[in-house]
């Protein structure tokens, strides 16, 4: 997991807490500034040992990730352009939950 360089330290702490309840290597948290000389995000999406990329963010960055992942046909999941990603499970009451998700965008 590589949070945005603008993400609060709480994201790193969350990764640290979750990491201790998973087998070694299942979750790795990597931080870095993507505008620096060594672009951590680009390195991850181009690395041959990374098999899956999941990204939530801008369409511009998503296009770049998709292009770099296409080189060795990595699996890619993109959530682009929105500011409110949400996972909807099969047992979710959509009518009850949709309004709450919408309202949370403005909280």
C-alpha positions as CSV (number, residue, x, y, z in Angstrom):
1,X,0.0,0.0,0.0
2,X,1.4,3.4,-1.0
3,X,-0.7,6.2,0.4
4,X,-0.6,9.7,-1.2
5,X,2.3,11.9,0.0
6,X,-0.4,14.3,1.2
7,X,-2.1,11.6,3.4
8,X,-2.0,12.2,7.1
9,X,0.2,10.0,9.2
10,X,-2.9,8.2,10.5
11,X,-2.9,6.3,7.2
12,X,0.6,5.0,8.0
13,X,-0.5,4.1,11.5
14,X,-3.5,2.2,10.1
15,X,-1.2,0.2,7.8
16,X,1.0,-0.5,10.8
17,X,-1.9,-1.8,12.9
18,X,-3.4,-3.9,10.1
19,X,0.0,-5.3,9.1
20,X,0.4,-7.0,12.5
21,X,-2.7,-9.0,12.0
22,X,-1.8,-10.4,8.6
23,X,0.8,-12.9,7.5
24,X,4.2,-11.4,6.6
25,X,4.3,-9.9,3.1
26,X,0.5,-9.6,2.7
27,X,0.4,-5.9,3.4
28,X,3.4,-3.6,2.9
29,X,3.2,0.1,3.5
30,X,5.5,2.3,1.4
31,X,5.6,6.1,1.6
32,X,7.3,8.6,-0.6
33,X,7.0,11.8,-2.5
34,X,6.0,11.1,-6.1
35,X,7.5,14.4,-7.3
36,X,11.0,13.6,-6.0
37,X,13.9,12.2,-8.1
38,X,12.8,8.6,-7.3
39,X,9.1,8.3,-8.0
40,X,7.9,5.6,-5.7
41,X,4.5,5.2,-7.4
42,X,6.0,4.8,-10.9
43,X,8.6,2.4,-9.6
44,X,5.8,0.2,-8.0
45,X,3.7,0.1,-11.2
46,X,6.7,-0.7,-13.3
47,X,8.3,-3.3,-11.1
48,X,8.2,-6.8,-12.5
49,X,7.5,-8.5,-9.1
50,X,4.3,-6.4,-8.5
51,X,1.4,-8.4,-10.0
52,X,-1.6,-6.2,-9.0
53,X,-2.1,-2.4,-8.7
54,X,-5.2,-0.8,-7.1
55,X,-5.4,2.9,-7.3
56,X,-7.9,5.6,-6.2
57,X,-7.3,9.1,-7.5
58,X,-7.2,11.3,-10.6
59,X,-7.9,10.2,-14.1
60,X,-4.5,11.6,-15.2
61,X,-2.5,9.4,-12.8
62,X,-4.8,6.5,-13.5
63,X,-4.0,6.7,-17.2
64,X,-0.3,6.7,-16.4
65,X,-0.6,3.7,-14.1
66,X,-2.7,1.8,-16.7
67,X,0.0,2.5,-19.4
68,X,2.9,1.3,-17.2
69,X,0.9,-1.8,-16.1
70,X,0.1,-2.7,-19.7
71,X,3.8,-3.4,-20.4
72,X,3.7,-6.7,-18.5
73,X,-0.1,-7.1,-18.3
74,X,-0.5,-6.5,-14.6
75,X,-4.0,-6.7,-13.0
76,X,-5.3,-3.2,-12.4
77,X,-8.2,-1.8,-10.5
78,X,-8.8,1.9,-10.9
79,X,-11.3,4.2,-9.0
80,X,-10.9,7.5,-10.9
81,X,-12.1,11.0,-10.6
82,X,-14.3,10.7,-7.5
83,X,-13.6,11.8,-4.0
84,X,-15.8,9.2,-2.3
85,X,-14.9,5.6,-3.1
86,X,-17.1,3.1,-1.5
87,X,-17.3,-0.7,-1.6
88,X,-20.8,-2.1,-2.0
89,X,-21.2,-5.6,-0.8
90,X,-23.9,-8.0,-1.9
91,X,-25.7,-7.8,1.5
92,X,-25.8,-4.0,1.4
93,X,-29.2,-2.2,1.5
94,X,-28.4,0.2,-1.3
95,X,-31.5,2.4,-0.8
96,X,-30.6,2.9,2.9
97,X,-26.8,3.3,2.4
98,X,-26.6,5.5,-0.7
99,X,-27.8,8.6,1.0
100,X,-25.3,8.1,3.8
101,X,-22.4,7.7,1.4
102,X,-23.5,10.8,-0.5
103,X,-23.9,12.9,2.7
104,X,-20.4,11.8,4.0
105,X,-18.9,13.4,0.9
106,X,-19.9,16.8,2.3
107,X,-19.2,16.1,6.0
